[in-house]
Amino acid sequence: MIARPNAALAQIHTQIMWSRLIAVVEEQAQTMLRTAFSTPVREAGDLSAGVFDRHGRMLAQAVTGTPGHVNSMANAVKHFLDVYPLATMKPDDHYITNDPWLTSGHLHDITVVTPSFYRGEPVGLFANTIHVVDIGGLGMGPDGRQVFEEGLAIPIMPLARAGRMNEDLLRLVRANVREPLQVEGDIYGAAACNDEGGRRLIEMMDEFEIANLDRLGDTIIESSREATLERIRALPKGTYRNSLTMDGCEKPLVLNAALTISDDGIHVDFDGTSPASSHGINVVYNYCLAYTAFGVKCLVAPEVPNNAGSLAPISVSAPEGCVLNVKRPWPVAARHTVGQMLPDVVFGCLHQVMPVPAEGASSLWNPQIFGGGSLVDEVEEGTDANALPEFSTVIFHCGGAGARPTKDGLSATSFPSGVRTIPVEATESVAPVVFYRREFRDGSGGAGRLRGGLGQVIELGGAGAAPVALLCNFERVHNPARGRDGGRAGASGTVALRSGRPIRPKGRQTVPPRDAIRLELPGGGGIGDPRTRDPQRVVDDVVDGFITAQEARRDYGVVIDADGRLDSAATERLRKQTGY
């Protein structure tokens, strides 16, 4: 007779399988990175990947990816199953959609779902979401007034049946986008990465001799849910409020939140938030839930793996018709502009019960760039407009993150999106665009005992002195990231042409021939009174070029001598004179 393993050994065995499942979806994501055609996916990692059980519950997500994608995708797979029940799916089927209200909030994100079979039986599904470089229409900017203007909509439908790609769909896609090779290539990559996840899963099931994921999935979800609730129950019960004002598009927006902590979980209510915008910066409920839940998890249960169980105790409500919960056909192309501010709103609520970071730049500065005579407003006299190459590309750049409870803020870091900056060389290799400058923006981090992260300065224009058009989605130009506990705000962002001509921070803009756009990205807020910062750290900031000696004296009360060293006596005198 074979002895049954004891409970401790069984628990270890389950943990090994759980870790292996996370490794499976990470290999799934890495396959997407290796096969992607476009820079947003290949270089920036603007994607998510995950495995789901037969009921559409997310069991594991890849470490590579973005919360806006993965937390939206966590709810998306059930929509696929509503249209195509698992019993009707066959091996090598793939299904696709970019419906903003079912997935991650705008048409540029494509989700592909693939069933996985083991010994002829469906055992689960793999899904991924990717940001394609172009989806037609007006592009990824706030100019649209309805979603119908923003690009090609793909309802939930087959991408492939029994391994045969839906050529009618692919022909439709190619006919509607400006970069057909890149978009179609990314769609093939999405199917390939799910296939790789399925292969890795079968290897795992063979190795551990399990016939399905049912028991493992139930354990993962219940363990994660209980672990998250344990962290929540350790917090003081009550309702905590915060409000954040952001630039908006035609007028400022206010995001109001009331966060309630109870034994059953955390609920965030956005009652009192501004009504929907007439421009495409609106957020669908699924995306609102994604970034709100991410903000909570970052602080309350960061070490609990992200899955259906750990997300379950976090709930959100937002009035229908507010900017965080719009219905079709409201425009949503630039929904990240608002949605990526939600963790800052959540942090402001939780600041009343625990240490939290200061506000950061938060929203990505990621303009879509167009070229070609038919796509720009200004072409130099005597230039053959037809000779200008037509292209579409997207760049991802970020400002400074807020100071952390025990450390300075990270500079030029994309929090909360997690999307990596696309290297300058990668963009210049795929599009006729020239970067003239990219460097840290000195002095942009908010002063404090813990300093905010720095933004960056970017100058770019068309190669060969050609004009280019940009779809701008630049936030925190009028409302900088706020500091906490006496820390100062980070620097506001600025947008201008190098020639000095004015330019708006949102909407379609043209960079004229022989000109360039200059972007000064915002900095993160600081934490604590700047005069309590260790003087030597202030000196180090000056030496590293993060601040000037004048800023050290003005903001921190620290005097630096002509040799670049701390003048302790002068610093002490200055601080006494200023009442420190």
N, C-alpha and C positions, 0 to 999 in steps of 0.2 A: 504494500500500500504506500502511495506517495503522500508524504506529510504536507498538509496545507501550510503555506507560509504564514508566519505570524503577522500581526497587524502592522508592526513597524516596518517589516520587510516589504509588505504590500504597499505601504505608503511611499517608501523609497522608489519602488518599481513604478508607481503612478507618476511620481515627480519626474522620473527619467523620461517616461513617455511624453509627459507634458512639455518638458524642455525640448525633446526631439521634435514635437509638433511645431514649436516656435521656430526651430531650425529649418523645418520644412518650408514654412511660409517665408522665411528670410531668403532661402534659396529661390523661392518663387519670385520675390522682389528683385533679387540680383539678376535673375534671368531677364526681367523686364529692362533693367538698366543696361545689360549687355546687348540686347536686341533692338532697343529703341532707336528710331531715326532722328528724333527732334532733340534739341538742346534742353527744353523744359523737363523732359523725362530723363534723358541720358546724363545730363550734366547737373541739373538742379534737383533731381530726385522727386519731382512733383508727381507723386504716385502713392498708392497704397496697395497692399496685398494681404489677403487673409483666407482662412479656411473656416467653413461653416458646417454645422451638422445638418441632418436631413430636414430639420424644421426651419432652417434659415437663421439659426443662432450662431453668432460669431464665437469660435472657440479660441482662435489665436490670430494675432496680427504680426506682420513683419515689423522689425525695428525700423527699417528703412521706410520712410513715408511721412505723410503729413496728417495732423489730426482732423483737418477739415475734410479730407478724403476718407480716412479710415473710420472715423466716428459716424460719418454720413453713410458710408458703405455698410456699417453694422446694421442699419435699418433697411438698406436697399434690397438685400437678397430676398426678403419675404415678399417684396413686390414682384420680383421675377417669378417666384413660386405661385403667386396668385394667378399670373397669366399662363405660366407653363408649369403645372404640377410636376413634382419629381418623377412620378410614375410614368409620365409621358416622355421624359428625356431619355436619350440613348447615348452610348459611349461616343466620344468625339464630337458631341454637340457643344456649341457655344452660343450664348445669348448676349445681346448688347442693348444699351440705351444711353442717352445723355439727357434724359428728362430731368430738369433742375429740381422738380418737386418730389422726385422719387430717389434721387441720388444726392450729389454734392453741390447743388445750388446754382450752376450755370451751364450753358450749352458746351463750353469748352472742355468739360470733364466727361470722359467716356468711361462707362463701367461695363466690364465683360464678366459674365458668370458662366462657369463650366461645371457640369456634374462630374463626380468621380465615382468609378465603379471598382468593386473588388469581387472577383470571382462571379461576375455577372450581376451583382447586386449593387444598387446605388448606396454609397456610404456617406456621402457629403457633397459639398460644393466648394469650389475655389472661386474667388472673385478678386478683381483688381480695378482700380480707378486711376486713370491717367489724364493729365492735362495736355490736350493736343495744341499744336502751335497756331492753328487756325480752324475755324468752323464756319467760315463764310459770314455773310451779313455785315453789320457795321463793325464787328470785331469786339475785343474785350475792353470796352470803354463804357462810360456812363451816358453816351449820347442817345441810345435807344429809348423810346417811350413805351414800347411793348416788346415782349419777348420774341414776337414774330419778326422783329427787325434785327435781332441779335445773331442769327445764324441758323444753320440747319438743325432741325429737331429730329431725333431718331427715337421713336417709341420702342418699348420693349419688344424685341423681335429676334429671330434667329440670325446669328452671325455665320454659323456653320451648322450643317446637318450631317452627322456621321462622317465628319472630316472634310466635307465639301463646302468651301466658302460660298457665302451668298453673294454671287457676282453682281446681281442686280443692285443690292445695297451698296457695294463698293463702287460701282459705276456712278451711283447717285452721289456718293460722298465726293468722288473725284471731280464731279461736275460742279460742285458747290463750294469748294475751298480753294484758297490761293496757293497752297503748298500741298498738292495732291500726293506727291511721293512721300513726304514726311508723315502726313496724316495716315495714309493707308499703311505705311510701314509700321507706325506705332500701333495700329489696330492689329496687325499681324503679330506684333510683339506681345500685345495683351493676351492674345490667344495662346501664344507659345509659353508665356510665363505660367498660365493656369495649367497647361499640359505638364510642365515641369513639376509644378506643385503636386499634381496627381501622381506622377511617376514616383516622386519622393515619398508620398504618403503610402503607396502600395509597398514600397520597400520597407517602410517602417512597420506596417501591419504584418508583413511576412516575418520580419525579425522578431517582433514581440508576440506573434501568434495570436492576434486578435482578429475577429471576423467583422467587427464594425467599430464605430466610434461612440456608441451610445453610452456605455458606462463611463468611459474616459471623459466624454463631453459633459455628462451630468456632474461628474466630480469637479471638473474645471470650473464650470459655471457656479455651482453651489459654493465651492471653496473661495472663489473670487468675490462672490457676493457677500459672504460672511466676513471675509477679511476687510472689505471696504466698509461694511457696516460697523465693524469693530473700531475702525479709525474714526468714523463719524460719531459714534457714541461717546468717544473720549473728549469730544468738543463741547463747550458750553451750549446748552440748548437756548434757542431764541431766534428772533428775526433781526437781521442786520441789513442796513440799507446803504446804497451808494449810488452816485449819479456821475455821469461823465458827459461832457460836451465835446463834440467833434465838429470838424469843419462842415461836413456834408457837401452837397453839390450846389443847389441854388440857394440854400440857407443852412445855418447850423442845425445839428441834430443833437437831441438829448437822449441818452440811454439810461433809463432808471431801472434799478434792480432792488428787489427785496429777497434776501437769501435766508431761508428758514432751515435750521438744524433741528432734527428730531431723532428719536430712536429708530424711525423707519427710513431715514435717509436725509438727503438735502434737496430742497426744492427751491428753484430760482424763478421768481415772478417778475416779468418785465413790464408790468402795468405802469402807465405813465410815460412810456417811451414815445418818441416823436412818431407822427404818422408817416406812412410810406412816402418816399420821394418820387417825383415825376420822372426822375432820371434813373439809370440802371445801376444804382448802388444798393438796391433792396436785397434783403436776405429772406430765404425761404426757411420755414420752421426747422427742417432737417439740419440745415447748416447752423442755425442758431443753437440747436441742441448740441451739435458736434463741438463747437468751440466753447460753449458754456460748460459742458461736461469735462472738457479738457482742462479748463481753468480750475475746476474743483479738484480733479484728480491730481493735478500737478502739486497741489499743496496738501491735500488730505490723505491721499493713498498713492503716492507716486511709485512705490515699489510693487504694487499689486498689478499683475499683467493685465493688459487691456483686452477685454472680451465682453460678451453679453452679460456675464455675471457681475463684473466690476462696474459696468455702466448702469446696471439696473437700479441701484439706489439713488441715482441722480435724475431728477425730473425738472422739466422746464415748462413754463406757460408764458405766452406772449399774446397780447390781444390781436385778433385777426385784423389786418389792415394797418398795423404799425410797421415800421421799417424793418422789424425783425421777424415778421410773419406775413408775407404777402402771398396772394393767390394769383394763379394764372389770370390774365396775361401780363402782370406787372413786369417791368424790365429788371433784370438781375445780373447782367453780364459782369459787372464790377462788384459783386456782392462781398468779396473779401475785404474791400475798403472799410466796410462797417463790421462785418463778422469777426475780423481778426482783432477788433478792439474789445471783444467780450471778455477774454481772460482778465484784462485790466479792470473791467467793471466788477468781475467776481472777486478779484484780489482786494479791491477796495472794501467789499463787504467782509471778507474773511480777515482783513487787517484788524478788525475789532476783537478777534478771538485768538490770533496767532501771528507770528512774524511772516511778512510777505514781501516780495520785491516791490520797488517803486514802479510807476508806469514807464513804459518804454515807447519806442517809435511804433512798434506793434504792426501796423499795416504795411505790407510789402509795397515798395515802389517798383512796380513791374509793368512799364508801358509796353503795349504792343506797337511795333514799328512797321510802317508800310513804306514801300518805295515804288516808283514807276510814275510815268507822266500822268496817268489817269488817277493817281491816288494822292497827289499833293496839290496844294492850292497855288503854289508859286513855282514857275519854271523860268529860268534865266532866258532873257530875250536872245533869240538866235539858236537856242538849244532845240534839237529834235526830241520832242517829248517821247516819241516812240522808241528812242534809243536808250531811255532810262530803264534799267532792269526792274521788273516787277517782282516784289518779294514781300513776305510777311515773317516777322520773327518777334520773339518776346524775350525781354531781359528781366532778371530777378535781382533786385538789390534791396538792401535793408539798412535801417538806421541803427541807433544804439539801443540796447536793452537797459531796463531800469536796474539800479543798484539792487543787489541781493541782501538778504538779512545779515549776512556775515562777510560779504565780498563785494568788490566793485562790480558794476554792470559790465556785460560783455559788449565790445564794440563791433559795429557793423554785423550784427548777428540777428538772424531771422527768427525771433520769438514773437508770437507763438507758432508761426506756420511751420518752422523746421525746414523750409525749402532752402536748399543751398544756393549760394550765389553762382551764377553762370560765369565761368572765366571769360575775361575780355577776349582772349584769343579764340575761344570756341565760337563766340558770336561773330567775330570778324571773319571767321573761316566759312560761315554759312550764309552771311548776308553782307551786302556792300555798305557796312557801317564802320565808322572809325571812332575809337575812344581816344580822346586827346588827353584825358586826365582821369585818374581814379586814385584817391588817397583819403586817409583819415581827415575828418573835419575837426581841426584843433579847437579845443575849448567848447565843444558842443555837448559834452556830458554834464549833467546837472551837478553842481557843487554839493558836497555833503561829507559827513564823516566817512561814508561810503559813496564813492563817486559814480554817477551814471555812465553808461557806455557811450562811446563816441559814434556820431554818424559818419558819413563819408561825403566827399565831393566828387562828382562825376561830370565830365563834359563829353558830349558825343554829337556826331553829325553824320551826314551822308558821305560815303567814300567818293573821291573824285569831285568834291565840291558840289555833289548833287543834293537836291532837297529831299527831305524825308518827312513823313507824317507820323505823329505819335498819338496814341490814345492814352491820355494821362489819367492816372488814378491816385494822385498824391495827397496824402492826409497829414495832419499835424502841421499844417502851414500856419494856421491861425490859433490853434489850441495845442500848445506843447505838452509833452509828457510831464505830469506833476510829480514832485518829490514827496517824500513822506517824513514825518517826525522832524520837521525843520529842514529837511533837504530841499534843495532848489530844483526848479524845473529844468529839463533839458532844453537845448536850443530848438527853436521852431525851424521847420524846413523852409527852404526858399527855392523858387523856380524862376529862371530868367533865361533869355537868350544872351549869348556872349556879346552880341552887337548892342545890347541894352534895350532892345525892343521888349515890351511887356508880354507876358504869356500867362495863361491861366493854369492853375494846378490841376484842373480836371477838364476832361473833354478832349475832342480832337484838336490838335495843334499842328502847325507846320513849322519845321526848321528850314528857313530859306536857304538858297544856294550860298555856299561859302560861309555859313554860319554854324553855330553849335548850340545845343541846349546845355545849360549849366544847372545841375541839380545839387542842392546842398541838403542832405538828408538829416532829419531831426535826431537829436540825442536823447538818451534816457534820463529819467529823473534821479536825483540823489536821495540818500537816506541819512538823516541826522544833521545836526548843526555843523556846517563846514568848519567852524573854528575848533571842533573837537577832533578833527582829523590829525593823525600823527604827522607832525611837520616834515619828518623825513620822507614820508610817502608823498607829500606835496612836492618836495624837491625832486623825487624820482619822476613824478608826472611831468615836471618841467624839463628834466633831462631827456625824457622819452618823447617830448614834443606834444604831449597831450594837452597841456595848458602853457601859457606864457608866464614869465616872471611877474608881469603886471597883474595877470589874473590870480596868481598865487597870493599876491599882496592884497588885492581887492576882495577876493572871495574867501580866502582862508586865513588872512592875517599873518602870512608867512613871508619873511623877507629873505631874499637870496642875493648873495654878494656877487661881485663882478666875476668871480671865478666859478660861479654856478654852485656854490655851497651854501648851506643853511647859515644865516646870520642869526644865531640864537639870541644875542643881546637885543638886536634891533627888532626881532620878532616879539620878544617879551615886552619891549617898550610899546610897540604898535598895538599889541593886544590890550595892554593896560589903558592906552589912550582911547581905544574904541570900546571900552567897557566890558571886555571879555573877562 
